[in-house]
Amino acid sequence: MKYQANTPDDYEAALPADRREVIRNLRKLAADHLPEGFEETMSYGMIGYVVPHELYPPGYHCDPELPLPFLNLASQKNFIAVYHSGIYADKSLHDWFVKEYPGHCRYALDMGKSCVRFKKMDDIPYALLAKLFGKVTPEQWIAVYEKNVKR
């Protein structure tokens, strides 16, 4: 679902109570575990964590006016989504996450290229997500991004 929000706080406030709690918890994980340098913002209608232009002046290759995206949190119609660019662009990180997931969740992993979908609000592997959020610094993400993107 699309929520009209200008700030992450507005986005969170617009959610139904059960979804609001999950997004609040995920935002806290991001604040506590993302390495220094990522910045919380609204990105593509979702809560986003980006590498700001101050750290990466070229910005996102699709639209250089935008900062380099890394992580997004969204409340979709049937699930909460965590979009993590690192698990899309770094095979070893992807493989680590897929291997670890069953030890943290009762339900099967529902995952796209960078999107991890959570349909059960009471079975979100916060401890695993905390580890995932802490695994990539902005500098490491820039290096992976530049290796994979042709400008």
DSSP file (Angstrom, degrees, kcal/mol; ACC not computed):
  #  RESIDUE AA STRUCTURE BP1 BP2  ACC     N-H-->O    O-->H-N    N-H-->O    O-->H-N    TCO  KAPPA ALPHA  PHI   PSI    X-CA   Y-CA   Z-CA
    1    1 A M              0   0    0      0, 0.0     2,-0.5     0, 0.0    74,-0.2   0.000 360.0 360.0 360.0 148.7    0.0    0.0    0.0
    2    2 A K        -     0   0    0     72,-0.1     2,-0.4    44,-0.0    44,-0.1  -0.851 360.0-163.6 -99.7 130.3    1.1    3.5   -0.7
    3    3 A Y        -     0   0    0     -2,-0.5     2,-0.9    42,-0.5     8,-0.1  -0.934  21.4-127.1-113.1 135.1    1.0    6.0    2.2
    4    4 A Q        +     0   0    0     -2,-0.4     2,-0.3     6,-0.1    -2,-0.0  -0.717  52.0 146.2 -81.1 110.7    1.2    9.7    1.8
    5    5 A A        -     0   0    0     -2,-0.9    40,-0.1     1,-0.1    -2,-0.1  -0.995  41.1-166.7-150.2 139.4    4.0   10.7    4.0
    6    6 A N  S    S+     0   0    0     -2,-0.3    36,-0.2     1,-0.1    -1,-0.1   0.634  82.1  29.3 -97.2 -19.0    6.7   13.4    3.9
    7    7 A T  S  > S-     0   0    0     34,-0.1     4,-2.4     1,-0.1     5,-0.2  -0.928  83.2-110.6-136.6 159.8    8.8   12.0    6.7
    8    8 A P  H  > S+     0   0    0      0, 0.0     4,-2.6     0, 0.0     5,-0.2   0.880 120.2  54.5 -57.2 -37.5    9.5    8.5    8.2
    9    9 A D  H  > S+     0   0    0      2,-0.2     4,-2.4     1,-0.2     5,-0.1   0.907 108.1  48.9 -63.4 -40.5    7.6    9.6   11.3
   10   10 A D  H  > S+     0   0    0      2,-0.2     4,-1.4     1,-0.2    -1,-0.2   0.910 110.9  50.9 -63.5 -41.9    4.6   10.5    9.2
   11   11 A Y  H >< S+     0   0    0     -4,-2.4     3,-0.5     1,-0.2     4,-0.5   0.953 112.0  46.3 -59.7 -50.7    4.8    7.2    7.4
   12   12 A E  H >< S+     0   0    0     -4,-2.6     3,-1.4     1,-0.2    -1,-0.2   0.913 110.5  53.1 -59.3 -44.2    4.9    5.2   10.6
   13   13 A A  H 3< S+     0   0    0     -4,-2.4    -1,-0.2     1,-0.3    -2,-0.2   0.768 102.9  58.8 -64.7 -26.2    2.0    7.2   12.1
   14   14 A A  T << S+     0   0    0     -4,-1.4    -1,-0.3    -3,-0.5    -2,-0.2   0.585  89.1  96.8 -79.6 -10.1   -0.2    6.5    9.1
   15   15 A L  S <  S-     0   0    0     -3,-1.4    -3,-0.0    -4,-0.5     2,-0.0  -0.409  84.8 -99.3 -82.5 153.9    0.0    2.7    9.6
   16   16 A P     >  -     0   0    0      0, 0.0     4,-3.0     0, 0.0     3,-0.4  -0.335  47.4-100.5 -60.6 155.7   -2.5    0.4   11.3
   17   17 A A  H  > S+     0   0    0      1,-0.2     4,-2.1     2,-0.2     5,-0.2   0.853 120.2  48.7 -53.5 -45.2   -1.4   -0.3   14.9
   18   18 A D  H  > S+     0   0    0      1,-0.2     4,-1.3     2,-0.2    -1,-0.2   0.896 116.8  42.7 -66.3 -38.2    0.1   -3.8   14.2
   19   19 A R  H  > S+     0   0    0     -3,-0.4     4,-2.8     2,-0.2     5,-0.3   0.870 109.6  58.0 -72.8 -37.0    2.1   -2.6   11.3
   20   20 A R  H  X S+     0   0    0     -4,-3.0     4,-2.6     1,-0.2    -2,-0.2   0.908 105.2  50.9 -59.2 -42.7    3.2    0.6   13.1
   21   21 A E  H  X S+     0   0    0     -4,-2.1     4,-2.3    -5,-0.2    -1,-0.2   0.915 111.5  47.1 -62.8 -43.1    4.7   -1.5   15.8
   22   22 A V  H  X S+     0   0    0     -4,-1.3     4,-2.5     2,-0.2    -2,-0.2   0.943 113.9  46.5 -65.2 -47.8    6.7   -3.6   13.3
   23   23 A I  H  X S+     0   0    0     -4,-2.8     4,-2.7     1,-0.2    -2,-0.2   0.899 111.5  52.7 -62.5 -39.5    7.9   -0.6   11.4
   24   24 A R  H  X S+     0   0    0     -4,-2.6     4,-2.2    -5,-0.3    -1,-0.2   0.929 110.6  47.8 -59.9 -44.8    8.9    1.1   14.6
   25   25 A N  H  X S+     0   0    0     -4,-2.3     4,-2.2     1,-0.2    -2,-0.2   0.899 112.3  48.6 -63.5 -41.0   10.9   -2.0   15.7
   26   26 A L  H  X S+     0   0    0     -4,-2.5     4,-2.5     2,-0.2    -2,-0.2   0.889 109.9  51.7 -67.3 -38.7   12.6   -2.1   12.3
   27   27 A R  H  X S+     0   0    0     -4,-2.7     4,-2.8     2,-0.2    -1,-0.2   0.900 109.1  51.1 -63.1 -39.6   13.4    1.6   12.4
   28   28 A K  H  X S+     0   0    0     -4,-2.2     4,-2.5     2,-0.2    -2,-0.2   0.915 108.8  51.1 -64.3 -42.0   15.0    1.1   15.8
   29   29 A L  H  X S+     0   0    0     -4,-2.2     4,-2.6     2,-0.2     5,-0.4   0.931 111.4  48.2 -58.5 -44.7   17.0   -1.8   14.5
   30   30 A A  H  X S+     0   0    0     -4,-2.5     4,-2.1     1,-0.2    -2,-0.2   0.932 112.6  47.8 -61.8 -45.5   18.3    0.4   11.7
   31   31 A A  H  < S+     0   0    0     -4,-2.8    -1,-0.2     1,-0.2    -2,-0.2   0.884 119.7  39.4 -62.0 -38.3   19.1    3.2   14.1
   32   32 A D  H  < S+     0   0    0     -4,-2.5    -2,-0.2    -5,-0.2    -1,-0.2   0.763 128.7  25.6 -83.9 -26.4   20.9    0.8   16.4
   33   33 A H  H  < S+     0   0    0     -4,-2.6    -3,-0.2    -5,-0.2    -2,-0.2   0.684  87.0  99.2-120.4 -22.3   22.7   -1.4   13.9
   34   34 A L  S  < S-     0   0    0     -4,-2.1   100,-0.2    -5,-0.4     3,-0.1  -0.496  81.7-107.9 -65.2 136.2   23.3    0.3   10.6
   35   35 A P    >   -     0   0    0      0, 0.0     3,-1.3     0, 0.0    -1,-0.1  -0.244  46.1 -81.1 -61.9 154.7   26.9    1.5   10.5
   36   36 A E  T 3  S+     0   0    0      1,-0.2     3,-0.1    -3,-0.1     0, 0.0  -0.260 111.0  49.3 -57.7 138.4   27.4    5.3   10.8
   37   37 A G  T 3  S+     0   0    0      1,-0.6    -1,-0.2    -3,-0.1     2,-0.1  -0.038  76.5 110.0 120.8 -30.1   27.0    7.2    7.6
   38   38 A F    <   -     0   0    0     -3,-1.3    -1,-0.6    13,-0.1     2,-0.4  -0.493  56.0-148.8 -73.3 150.1   23.6    5.9    6.4
   39   39 A E  E     -A   50   0A   0     11,-2.4    11,-2.4    -2,-0.1     2,-0.3  -0.976   8.2-129.4-126.5 133.3   20.8    8.5    6.6
   40   40 A E  E     +A   49   0A   0     -2,-0.4     2,-0.3     9,-0.2     9,-0.2  -0.636  47.1 135.8 -81.0 137.0   17.1    7.8    7.2
   41   41 A T  E     -A   48   0A   0      7,-2.7     7,-3.6    -2,-0.3     2,-0.5  -0.915  59.9 -80.1-158.6 179.2   14.8    9.5    4.7
   42   42 A M  E     +A   47   0A   0     -2,-0.3     2,-0.4   -36,-0.2     5,-0.2  -0.870  50.4 176.8 -91.7 133.3   11.7    8.9    2.6
   43   43 A S  E >   -A   46   0A   0      3,-3.1     3,-1.4    -2,-0.5     6,-0.1  -0.953  63.2 -16.3-144.8 116.8   12.7    7.0   -0.5
   44   44 A Y  T 3  S-     0   0    0     -2,-0.4     3,-0.1     1,-0.3    -1,-0.0   0.851 126.7 -54.0  57.8  36.7   10.3    5.8   -3.2
   45   45 A G  T 3  S+     0   0    0      1,-0.3   -42,-0.5   -40,-0.1     2,-0.3   0.598 124.8  89.3  76.3  10.8    7.3    6.2   -0.9
   46   46 A M  E <  S-A   43   0A   0     -3,-1.4    -3,-3.1    28,-0.1     2,-0.5  -0.802  92.1 -85.5-128.4 169.7    8.9    4.1    1.8
   47   47 A I  E     -AB  42  73A   0     26,-1.8    26,-2.7    -2,-0.3     2,-0.3  -0.699  58.2-169.9 -75.3 127.4   11.2    4.7    4.7
   48   48 A G  E     -AB  41  72A   0     -7,-3.6    -7,-2.7    -2,-0.5     2,-0.5  -0.883  28.2-152.9-126.4 154.4   14.7    4.5    3.3
   49   49 A Y  E     +AB  40  71A   0     22,-3.0    22,-1.9    -2,-0.3    21,-1.6  -0.994  32.9 172.6-123.4 120.8   18.3    4.4    4.4
   50   50 A V  E     -AB  39  69A   0    -11,-2.4   -11,-2.4    -2,-0.5    18,-0.0  -0.783  42.6-111.3-128.5 162.7   20.6    5.9    1.9
   51   51 A V  E     - B   0  68A   0     17,-3.1    17,-1.5    -2,-0.3   -13,-0.1  -0.897  49.3-131.4 -91.7 112.0   24.2    6.9    1.4
   52   52 A P    >>  -     0   0    0      0, 0.0     4,-2.1     0, 0.0     3,-1.6  -0.170  17.2-108.1 -67.2 160.1   23.9   10.7    1.3
   53   53 A H  T 34 S+     0   0    0      1,-0.3     6,-0.1     2,-0.2    13,-0.0   0.779 116.3  68.8 -56.9 -28.3   25.5   12.8   -1.4
   54   54 A E  T 34 S+     0   0    0      1,-0.2    -1,-0.3     2,-0.2    -3,-0.0   0.853 112.2  31.3 -60.3 -33.0   28.0   14.1    1.2
   55   55 A L  T <4 S+     0   0    0     -3,-1.6    -2,-0.2     1,-0.2    -1,-0.2   0.745 137.5  23.5 -94.3 -27.8   29.5   10.6    1.3
   56   56 A Y    ><  -     0   0    0     -4,-2.1     3,-1.7     1,-0.1    12,-0.2  -0.678  66.8-176.7-140.9  82.6   28.8    9.6   -2.3
   57   57 A P  T 3  S+     0   0    0      0, 0.0    -1,-0.1     0, 0.0    -4,-0.1   0.769  77.1  65.8 -55.2 -32.8   28.4   12.7   -4.6
   58   58 A P  T 3  S-     0   0    0      0, 0.0     8,-0.1     0, 0.0    -5,-0.1   0.801  87.5-167.5 -63.9 -23.9   27.5   10.8   -7.8
   59   59 A G    <   -     0   0    0     -3,-1.7     2,-0.3    -7,-0.1     6,-0.1  -0.214  43.5 -16.1  69.8-164.7   24.2    9.6   -6.2
   60   60 A Y  B >   -F   63   0B   0      6,-2.3     3,-1.0     3,-0.6     6,-0.3  -0.583  60.1-135.6 -79.1 130.4   22.0    6.9   -7.7
   61   61 A H  T 3  S+     0   0    0     -2,-0.3    -1,-0.1     1,-0.3     4,-0.0   0.798 103.3  56.5 -61.0 -30.3   22.9    6.1  -11.3
   62   62 A C  T 3  S+     0   0    0      1,-0.3    -1,-0.3     2,-0.1    -3,-0.0   0.812 133.2   4.7 -70.3 -29.2   19.2    6.0  -12.3
   63   63 A D  B X   -F   60   0B   0     -3,-1.0     3,-2.8     3,-0.1    -3,-0.6  -0.669  67.5-163.8-155.2  92.7   18.7    9.5  -11.0
   64   64 A P  T 3  S+     0   0    0      0, 0.0    -3,-0.1     0, 0.0     4,-0.1   0.639  87.2  70.8 -59.2 -14.6   21.9   11.2   -9.8
   65   65 A E  T 3  S+     0   0    0     -6,-0.1   -12,-0.1    -5,-0.1    -6,-0.1   0.750  91.2  74.9 -69.8 -22.4   19.8   13.8   -7.9
   66   66 A L  S <  S-     0   0    0     -3,-2.8    -6,-2.3    -6,-0.3    -3,-0.1  -0.645  90.2-113.9 -90.3 146.3   18.9   11.0   -5.5
   67   67 A P        -     0   0    0      0, 0.0    -1,-0.1     0, 0.0    -7,-0.1  -0.319  48.0 -82.0 -69.6 163.7   21.2    9.7   -2.9
   68   68 A L  E     -B   51   0A   0    -17,-1.5   -17,-3.1   -12,-0.2     2,-0.1  -0.553  50.0-135.8 -70.7 115.2   22.4    6.1   -3.2
   69   69 A P  E     +B   50   0A   0      0, 0.0   -19,-0.2     0, 0.0     3,-0.1  -0.375  36.1 157.8 -73.4 152.1   19.7    3.8   -1.8
   70   70 A F  E     +     0   0A   0    -21,-1.6    15,-3.0     1,-0.4    16,-0.4   0.543  61.1  15.9-135.4 -49.6   20.6    0.9    0.5
   71   71 A L  E     -BC  49  84A   0    -22,-1.9   -22,-3.0    13,-0.2    -1,-0.4  -0.995  56.6-174.3-138.9 137.6   17.7   -0.3    2.7
   72   72 A N  E     -BC  48  83A   0     11,-2.4    11,-2.7    -2,-0.4     2,-0.4  -0.983   8.8-158.6-132.7 148.2   13.9    0.4    2.5
   73   73 A L  E     +BC  47  82A   0    -26,-2.7   -26,-1.8    -2,-0.4     2,-0.3  -0.984  21.4 169.9-122.5 133.9   11.1   -0.5    4.9
   74   74 A A  E     - C   0  81A   0      7,-2.2     7,-3.1    -2,-0.4     2,-0.8  -1.000  35.4-138.6-147.9 146.5    7.5   -0.7    3.7
   75   75 A S  E     - C   0  80A   0     -2,-0.3     5,-0.2     5,-0.2     2,-0.1  -0.920  35.1-174.9 -99.6 107.8    4.1   -1.8    4.7
   76   76 A Q        -     0   0    0      3,-2.7     3,-0.3    -2,-0.8   -74,-0.0  -0.409  41.7 -89.4 -96.0 176.6    2.6   -3.4    1.6
   77   77 A K  S    S+     0   0    0      1,-0.2     3,-0.1    -2,-0.1    -1,-0.0   0.900 121.2  14.1 -54.8 -47.1   -1.0   -4.7    1.2
   78   78 A N  S    S+     0   0    0      1,-0.1     2,-0.3   -77,-0.0    -1,-0.2   0.315 128.9  16.9-115.7   7.8   -0.2   -8.2    2.5
   79   79 A F        -     0   0    0     -3,-0.3    -3,-2.7    41,-0.0     2,-0.4  -0.993  69.8-103.9-166.3 165.1    3.1   -8.0    4.1
   80   80 A I  E     -CD  75 118A   0     38,-2.5    38,-2.7    -2,-0.3     2,-0.4  -0.874  41.9-151.7 -95.0 135.8    5.9   -5.9    5.6
   81   81 A A  E     -CD  74 117A   0     -7,-3.1    -7,-2.2    -2,-0.4     2,-0.5  -0.920  16.8-167.4-116.3 137.2    8.8   -5.6    3.2
   82   82 A V  E     -CD  73 116A   0     34,-2.2    34,-2.5    -2,-0.4     2,-0.7  -0.978  11.0-163.9-116.8 113.3   12.5   -5.1    4.0
   83   83 A Y  E     +CD  72 115A   0    -11,-2.7   -11,-2.4    -2,-0.5     2,-0.6  -0.885  10.2 179.9 -99.8 113.8   14.4   -4.2    0.8
   84   84 A H  E >>  -C   71   0A   0     30,-2.8     3,-0.8    -2,-0.7     4,-0.8  -0.934  16.9-164.3-120.3 107.7   18.1   -4.7    1.4
   85   85 A S  H 3> S+     0   0    0    -15,-3.0     4,-2.3    -2,-0.6     3,-0.5   0.792  85.6  65.8 -62.8 -28.1   20.3   -3.9   -1.6
   86   86 A G  H 3> S+     0   0    0    -16,-0.4     4,-2.1     1,-0.2     8,-0.3   0.881  98.3  50.7 -63.4 -39.0   23.2   -5.7   -0.1
   87   87 A I  H <4 S+     0   0    0     -3,-0.8    -1,-0.2     1,-0.2    -2,-0.2   0.706 113.4  48.3 -74.6 -16.3   21.6   -9.1   -0.3
   88   88 A Y  H  < S+     0   0    0     -4,-0.8    -2,-0.2    -3,-0.5    -1,-0.2   0.870 120.5  33.6 -82.1 -41.8   20.8   -8.4   -3.9
   89   89 A A  H  < S+     0   0    0     -4,-2.3     2,-0.6     1,-0.2    -2,-0.2   0.640 112.7  59.1 -93.5 -16.5   24.3   -7.2   -5.0
   90   90 A D     X  -     0   0    0     -4,-2.1     4,-2.5    -5,-0.2     3,-0.3  -0.910  60.4-165.8-122.8 104.7   26.5   -9.4   -2.8
   91   91 A K  H  > S+     0   0    0     -2,-0.6     4,-3.0     1,-0.2     5,-0.2   0.855  89.6  53.8 -59.0 -38.1   26.1  -13.2   -3.2
   92   92 A S  H  > S+     0   0    0      2,-0.2     4,-2.1     1,-0.2    -1,-0.2   0.894 110.7  46.5 -66.9 -37.2   28.0  -14.1   -0.1
   93   93 A L  H  > S+     0   0    0     -3,-0.3     4,-2.4    -7,-0.2    -2,-0.2   0.920 113.3  49.8 -67.6 -43.7   25.7  -11.8    2.0
   94   94 A H  H  X S+     0   0    0     -4,-2.5     4,-2.6    -8,-0.3     5,-0.2   0.944 111.9  47.5 -56.9 -50.3   22.7  -13.3    0.3
   95   95 A D  H  X S+     0   0    0     -4,-3.0     4,-2.2     1,-0.2    -1,-0.2   0.888 110.8  51.6 -63.4 -39.7   23.9  -16.8    0.9
   96   96 A W  H  X S+     0   0    0     -4,-2.1     4,-2.3    -5,-0.2    -1,-0.2   0.940 111.8  47.0 -59.8 -47.3   24.6  -16.1    4.6
   97   97 A F  H  X S+     0   0    0     -4,-2.4     4,-2.3     1,-0.2    -2,-0.2   0.927 112.1  48.7 -62.9 -46.6   21.1  -14.6    5.1
   98   98 A V  H  < S+     0   0    0     -4,-2.6    -1,-0.2     1,-0.2    -2,-0.2   0.886 113.5  48.0 -62.0 -39.5   19.3  -17.5    3.4
   99   99 A K  H  < S+     0   0    0     -4,-2.2     4,-0.3    -5,-0.2    -1,-0.2   0.894 116.2  42.9 -67.9 -40.6   21.3  -20.1    5.4
  100  100 A E  H >< S+     0   0    0     -4,-2.3     3,-1.4    -5,-0.2     4,-0.3   0.807  95.2  80.4 -75.4 -31.1   20.7  -18.3    8.7
  101  101 A Y  G >X S+     0   0    0     -4,-2.3     3,-2.5     1,-0.3     4,-0.9   0.849  83.9  57.0 -51.8 -49.1   17.0  -17.5    8.2
  102  102 A P  G 34 S+     0   0    0      0, 0.0    -1,-0.3     0, 0.0     3,-0.3   0.792 102.0  58.3 -58.9 -25.7   15.5  -20.9    9.1
  103  103 A G  G <4 S+     0   0    0     -3,-1.4    -2,-0.2    -4,-0.3    -3,-0.1   0.517 112.9  39.5 -77.7  -4.0   17.1  -20.8   12.6
  104  104 A H  T <4 S+     0   0    0     -3,-2.5     2,-0.3    -4,-0.3    -1,-0.2   0.475 112.7  50.1-121.4  -7.9   15.3  -17.5   13.3
  105  105 A C     <  -     0   0    0     -4,-0.9    -1,-0.2    -3,-0.3     4,-0.1  -0.983  57.7-147.3-140.1 144.9   11.8  -18.0   11.8
  106  106 A R  S    S+     0   0    0     -2,-0.3     2,-0.2     2,-0.1    -1,-0.1   0.742  84.9  64.2 -78.7 -24.2    9.0  -20.6   12.0
  107  107 A Y  S    S-     0   0    0     16,-0.2     3,-0.1     1,-0.1    -2,-0.1  -0.650  95.0 -91.1-105.2 158.0    7.9  -19.9    8.4
  108  108 A A        -     0   0    0     -2,-0.2     2,-0.2     1,-0.1    -1,-0.1  -0.253  50.4 -94.3 -63.3 150.0    9.7  -20.3    5.1
  109  109 A L        -     0   0    0    -11,-0.1     2,-0.6    -4,-0.1    -1,-0.1  -0.492  33.7-162.5 -66.3 128.6   11.7  -17.5    3.7
  110  110 A D        +     0   0    0      7,-0.5     7,-3.1    -2,-0.2     2,-0.4  -0.936  30.2 155.9-115.1 103.5    9.6  -15.4    1.2
  111  111 A M  B     -E  116   0A   0     -2,-0.6     5,-0.2     5,-0.2     2,-0.1  -0.987  29.0-172.4-141.3 138.2   12.2  -13.4   -0.7
  112  112 A G        -     0   0    0      3,-3.0     5,-0.0    -2,-0.4    -2,-0.0  -0.130  63.1 -61.7-100.5-153.8   12.6  -11.7   -4.0
  113  113 A K  S    S-     0   0    0      1,-0.2     3,-0.0    -2,-0.1    -2,-0.0   0.934 128.6 -10.3 -63.5 -47.2   15.8  -10.2   -5.4
  114  114 A S  S    S+     0   0    0    -26,-0.1   -30,-2.8   -25,-0.0     2,-0.5   0.379 117.4  97.0-127.1  -1.6   16.3   -7.7   -2.6
  115  115 A C  E     -D   83   0A   0    -32,-0.2    -3,-3.0   -28,-0.1     2,-0.5  -0.801  48.1-168.2-102.5 126.3   12.9   -7.9   -0.8
  116  116 A V  E     -DE  82 111A   0    -34,-2.5   -34,-2.2    -2,-0.5     2,-0.4  -0.967  18.1-152.6-108.5 123.1   12.2  -10.0    2.2
  117  117 A R  E     -D   81   0A   0     -7,-3.1     2,-0.5    -2,-0.5    -7,-0.5  -0.810  10.2-165.9-103.5 134.2    8.5  -10.3    2.9
  118  118 A F  E     +D   80   0A   0    -38,-2.7   -38,-2.5    -2,-0.4     6,-0.1  -0.944  15.6 167.2-120.7 109.1    7.0  -10.8    6.3
  119  119 A K        +     0   0    0     -2,-0.5     2,-0.7   -40,-0.2    -1,-0.1   0.702  67.8  66.7 -91.5 -23.4    3.3  -11.9    6.3
  120  120 A K    >   -     0   0    0      3,-0.2     3,-1.8     1,-0.1    -1,-0.1  -0.880  66.4-163.1-103.4 109.2    3.2  -12.9    9.9
  121  121 A M  T 3  S+     0   0    0     -2,-0.7     3,-0.4     1,-0.3    -1,-0.1   0.705  89.2  55.2 -66.3 -18.9    3.7   -9.8   12.2
  122  122 A D  T 3  S+     0   0    0      1,-0.2    -1,-0.3    -3,-0.1    -2,-0.0   0.322 102.8  56.9 -96.8   8.6    4.5  -12.1   15.1
  123  123 A D    <   +     0   0    0     -3,-1.8    -1,-0.2   -18,-0.1   -16,-0.2  -0.347  64.8 137.0-136.4  55.6    7.3  -13.9   13.4
  124  124 A I        -     0   0    0     -3,-0.4     2,-2.3    -6,-0.1     3,-0.2  -0.906  53.8-132.2-103.9 125.0    9.8  -11.4   12.3
  125  125 A P     >  +     0   0    0      0, 0.0     4,-2.6     0, 0.0     3,-0.3  -0.431  36.2 167.6 -79.7  74.0   13.4  -12.4   12.9
  126  126 A Y  H  > S+     0   0    0     -2,-2.3     4,-2.5     1,-0.2     5,-0.2   0.868  72.9  53.8 -57.3 -40.0   14.6   -9.1   14.5
  127  127 A A  H  > S+     0   0    0      2,-0.2     4,-1.7     1,-0.2    -1,-0.2   0.911 111.4  45.4 -63.8 -41.1   17.8  -10.6   15.8
  128  128 A L  H  > S+     0   0    0     -3,-0.3     4,-2.6     2,-0.2    -2,-0.2   0.912 112.6  50.7 -67.3 -42.4   18.8  -11.8   12.3
  129  129 A L  H  X S+     0   0    0     -4,-2.6     4,-3.1     1,-0.2    -2,-0.2   0.876 106.1  56.2 -63.6 -36.5   17.8   -8.5   10.7
  130  130 A A  H  X S+     0   0    0     -4,-2.5     4,-1.4    -5,-0.2    -1,-0.2   0.927 109.6  45.9 -59.5 -44.1   19.9   -6.6   13.3
  131  131 A K  H  X S+     0   0    0     -4,-1.7     4,-0.5     2,-0.2    -2,-0.2   0.929 113.4  49.5 -63.8 -44.7   22.9   -8.7   12.2
  132  132 A L  H >< S+     0   0    0     -4,-2.6     3,-1.4     1,-0.2     4,-0.4   0.929 108.6  52.5 -59.5 -46.3   22.1   -8.1    8.5
  133  133 A F  H 3< S+     0   0    0     -4,-3.1     3,-0.5     1,-0.3    -1,-0.2   0.817 110.6  49.0 -60.7 -31.1   21.7   -4.4    9.0
  134  134 A G  H 3< S+     0   0    0     -4,-1.4    -1,-0.3    -3,-0.2    -2,-0.2   0.500  91.2  80.5 -87.7  -3.1   25.1   -4.2   10.7
  135  135 A K  S << S+     0   0    0     -3,-1.4     2,-0.5    -4,-0.5    -1,-0.2   0.677  86.5  53.2 -81.8 -17.5   27.1   -6.2    8.1
  136  136 A V        -     0   0    0     -3,-0.5    -1,-0.1    -4,-0.4   -50,-0.1  -0.965  64.9-156.0-128.3 122.5   27.7   -3.5    5.4
  137  137 A T     >  -     0   0    0     -2,-0.5     4,-2.6  -103,-0.1     5,-0.2  -0.463  35.9-107.6 -82.3 162.6   29.2    0.0    5.9
  138  138 A P  H  > S+     0   0    0      0, 0.0     4,-2.5     0, 0.0     5,-0.2   0.901 122.4  52.3 -55.9 -39.8   28.4    2.8    3.5
  139  139 A E  H  > S+     0   0    0      2,-0.2     4,-2.0     1,-0.2     5,-0.1   0.903 110.1  47.0 -64.8 -41.3   31.9    2.5    2.1
  140  140 A Q  H  > S+     0   0    0      2,-0.2     4,-2.4     1,-0.2    -1,-0.2   0.903 111.9  51.1 -65.7 -40.4   31.5   -1.2    1.5
  141  141 A W  H  X S+     0   0    0     -4,-2.6     4,-2.9     1,-0.2    -2,-0.2   0.912 108.4  51.6 -64.2 -41.8   28.1   -0.6   -0.1
  142  142 A I  H  X S+     0   0    0     -4,-2.5     4,-2.9     2,-0.2     5,-0.2   0.920 110.1  49.6 -59.0 -44.4   29.6    2.0   -2.4
  143  143 A A  H  X S+     0   0    0     -4,-2.0     4,-1.8     2,-0.2    -2,-0.2   0.919 113.9  44.4 -63.2 -44.5   32.4   -0.4   -3.5
  144  144 A V  H  X S+     0   0    0     -4,-2.4     4,-1.6     2,-0.2    -2,-0.2   0.925 114.7  50.2 -64.5 -44.4   29.9   -3.2   -4.2
  145  145 A Y  H  X S+     0   0    0     -4,-2.9     4,-1.8     1,-0.2     3,-0.4   0.937 111.0  47.3 -59.9 -49.4   27.6   -0.8   -6.0
  146  146 A E  H  < S+     0   0    0     -4,-2.9    -1,-0.2     1,-0.2    -2,-0.2   0.834 110.1  53.8 -65.2 -31.9   30.4    0.6   -8.2
  147  147 A K  H  < S+     0   0    0     -4,-1.8    -1,-0.2    -5,-0.2    -2,-0.2   0.835 117.1  37.6 -68.1 -32.0   31.6   -2.9   -9.0
  148  148 A N  H  < S+     0   0    0     -4,-1.6     2,-0.5    -3,-0.4    -2,-0.2   0.625 106.2  71.1 -97.5 -15.4   28.1   -3.9  -10.2
  149  149 A V     <  -     0   0    0     -4,-1.8     2,-0.6    -5,-0.1    -1,-0.0  -0.886  62.3-152.6-112.4 130.6   26.8   -0.7  -11.9
  150  150 A K              0   0    0     -2,-0.5    -3,-0.1     1,-0.1    -4,-0.0  -0.881 360.0 360.0 -97.4 122.5   28.1    0.7  -15.2
  151  151 A R              0   0    0     -2,-0.6    -1,-0.1    -5,-0.1    -5,-0.0   0.434 360.0 360.0 -90.4 360.0   27.7    4.4  -15.4
